[in-house]
Amino acid sequence: MKKSVIKIKKPIKTTVLKEKSKNKVLKQIFAKKTKKEIIVKKKGNPDIKKFIDFFFEAAQKIKKTKPVITHGKDGVLTKLALNKLSLSQMEQLALWFFTKKQGLSLTIGAMLSRKVLDGLKYDMERPDFFKEIDAIYSEYFKSASDNGFAAKLEEKFRPFNSRQITEMQEQIARLERLVKRGIH
């Protein structure tokens, strides 16, 4: 007696041979295998990790202490801020925060708070604001082996404007309201 074999194509483009008499068992086994193959891990924004690493390193170099990093919260806040500012602008904001804001906790949440960002808007009106940021960066991050450091710095640091900061404040305030309501 011959056993008949049926070829079945599944969405993953895998061909499976199965016997008619054991249809149900083979379908279940096949389904379990395909579920495992289908699961794809989402890749996050690499700038989020880069900024958190920069924030940690800058805090250690400038303040000589380790900052408090709350992985879930700080990742979400950084993601929201990166929607409005570039990575280099966020780095500038961190440098300004560490040197100009004394007595605040060394957290990304404190750096992105409304009061701190209002202070940033005020300081940005000074004509020497970006020169100070450049000086801070070169003091703490310049290495002896850097060739063309000024050119790299000019390319990396683009000034941010008040509109970007206001939009970021609004987004963070919305997120905080959602968290207080327990929706997030």
LOGU-648653 format. One line per 5 residues: number of its first residue (from 1); their letters; for each residue z, x, y of C-alpha. Coordinates in nm, 2 decimals. Layout:
N
NUM	a	Z X Y; ...
END
This chain:
184
1	mkksv	0.00 0.00 0.00; -0.11 0.14 0.33; 0.12 0.13 0.64; -0.06 0.04 0.96; 0.01 0.25 1.27
6	ikikk	-0.03 0.11 1.62; -0.08 0.34 1.93; 0.10 0.22 2.24; 0.06 0.36 2.58; 0.35 0.34 2.82
11	piktt	0.36 0.39 3.20; 0.47 0.75 3.16; 0.14 0.83 2.99; 0.31 0.91 2.66; 0.15 0.79 2.34
16	vlkek	0.39 0.68 2.07; 0.30 0.60 1.71; 0.51 0.33 1.55; 0.51 0.14 1.22; 0.48 -0.24 1.22
21	sknkv	0.78 -0.29 0.99; 1.01 -0.10 1.23; 0.88 -0.23 1.56; 1.22 -0.32 1.72; 1.40 0.00 1.64
26	lkqif	1.12 0.22 1.76; 1.08 0.02 2.08; 1.45 0.07 2.16; 1.44 0.44 2.09; 1.13 0.47 2.30
31	akktk	1.28 0.28 2.59; 1.59 0.50 2.60; 1.37 0.81 2.61; 1.16 0.68 2.89; 1.46 0.59 3.10
36	keiiv	1.58 0.94 3.09; 1.24 1.08 3.17; 1.19 0.84 3.47; 1.52 0.93 3.65; 1.42 1.16 3.94
41	kkkgn	1.68 1.31 4.16; 1.62 1.25 4.53; 1.60 1.56 4.74; 1.79 1.55 5.07; 1.70 1.70 5.41
46	pdikk	1.75 2.07 5.38; 1.83 2.09 5.75; 2.15 1.91 5.69; 2.28 2.19 5.46; 2.14 2.45 5.69
51	fidff	2.33 2.31 5.99; 2.66 2.26 5.80; 2.63 2.63 5.68; 2.56 2.74 6.04; 2.85 2.53 6.17
56	feaaq	3.08 2.69 5.92; 2.96 3.04 5.99; 2.97 2.99 6.37; 3.33 2.86 6.36; 3.44 3.16 6.16
61	kikkt	3.27 3.41 6.40; 3.36 3.24 6.73; 3.70 3.07 6.66; 3.81 3.31 6.37; 3.91 3.01 6.16
66	kpvit	3.75 2.79 5.89; 3.63 2.45 6.01; 3.71 2.13 5.82; 3.40 2.00 5.64; 3.42 1.65 5.51
71	hgkdg	3.11 1.64 5.29; 3.02 1.27 5.29; 3.10 1.20 5.65; 2.97 1.53 5.80; 2.65 1.50 5.60
76	vltkl	2.59 1.15 5.74; 2.67 1.24 6.09; 2.45 1.55 6.07; 2.17 1.34 5.93; 2.20 1.09 6.22
81	alnkl	2.21 1.37 6.48; 1.91 1.54 6.32; 1.71 1.22 6.38; 1.74 1.28 6.75; 1.77 1.66 6.78
86	slsqm	1.61 1.95 6.60; 1.81 2.19 6.39; 1.80 2.46 6.66; 1.93 2.21 6.92; 2.21 2.11 6.69
91	eqlal	2.29 2.48 6.65; 2.30 2.51 7.03; 2.53 2.22 7.05; 2.77 2.38 6.80; 2.77 2.71 6.99
96	wfftk	2.86 2.52 7.31; 3.12 2.32 7.13; 3.30 2.62 6.99; 3.31 2.81 7.32; 3.36 2.54 7.58
101	kqgls	3.58 2.28 7.40; 3.93 2.41 7.34; 4.20 2.22 7.16; 3.97 2.00 6.95; 3.96 2.00 6.57
106	ltiga	3.68 2.21 6.43; 3.48 1.93 6.27; 3.13 1.80 6.31; 3.28 1.46 6.39; 3.47 1.60 6.68
111	mlsrk	3.16 1.78 6.80; 2.96 1.46 6.79; 3.22 1.24 6.95; 3.14 1.04 7.27; 3.38 1.24 7.49
116	vldgl	3.24 1.58 7.38; 2.88 1.46 7.42; 2.96 1.33 7.77; 3.09 1.67 7.86; 2.77 1.82 7.73
121	kydme	2.56 1.60 7.95; 2.78 1.71 8.25; 2.75 2.08 8.16; 2.37 2.06 8.11; 2.33 1.98 8.48
126	rpdff	2.44 2.33 8.56; 2.15 2.57 8.62; 2.29 2.85 8.40; 2.37 2.63 8.10; 2.10 2.75 7.87
131	keida	2.15 3.11 7.98; 2.51 3.08 7.86; 2.40 2.94 7.53; 2.16 3.24 7.49; 2.44 3.48 7.57
136	iysey	2.68 3.32 7.32; 2.41 3.33 7.05; 2.33 3.70 7.11; 2.70 3.79 7.13; 2.79 3.65 6.79
141	fksas	2.47 3.64 6.59; 2.26 3.94 6.71; 2.23 4.22 6.46; 2.13 4.58 6.52; 1.82 4.53 6.30
146	dngfa	1.67 4.24 6.49; 1.34 4.33 6.65; 1.21 4.10 6.91; 1.53 3.91 6.92; 1.47 3.75 7.26
151	aklee	1.13 3.62 7.15; 1.27 3.47 6.84; 1.55 3.31 7.04; 1.31 3.16 7.29; 1.10 3.02 7.00
156	kfrpf	1.41 2.88 6.82; 1.60 2.73 7.11; 1.44 2.44 7.28; 1.64 2.26 7.55; 1.76 1.91 7.47
161	nsrqi	1.78 1.63 7.72; 2.02 1.36 7.82; 1.81 1.09 7.65; 1.84 1.26 7.31; 2.22 1.29 7.35
166	temqe	2.26 0.92 7.46; 2.05 0.80 7.16; 2.25 1.01 6.92; 2.58 0.87 7.07; 2.45 0.51 7.02
171	qiarl	2.36 0.58 6.66; 2.70 0.74 6.58; 2.88 0.46 6.76; 2.69 0.20 6.55; 2.78 0.39 6.23
176	erlvk	3.15 0.40 6.33; 3.15 0.03 6.39; 3.00 -0.04 6.05; 3.26 0.19 5.89; 3.54 0.01 6.06
181	rgih	3.41 -0.32 5.94; 3.38 -0.18 5.59; 3.01 -0.24 5.56; 2.90 0.12 5.50
END
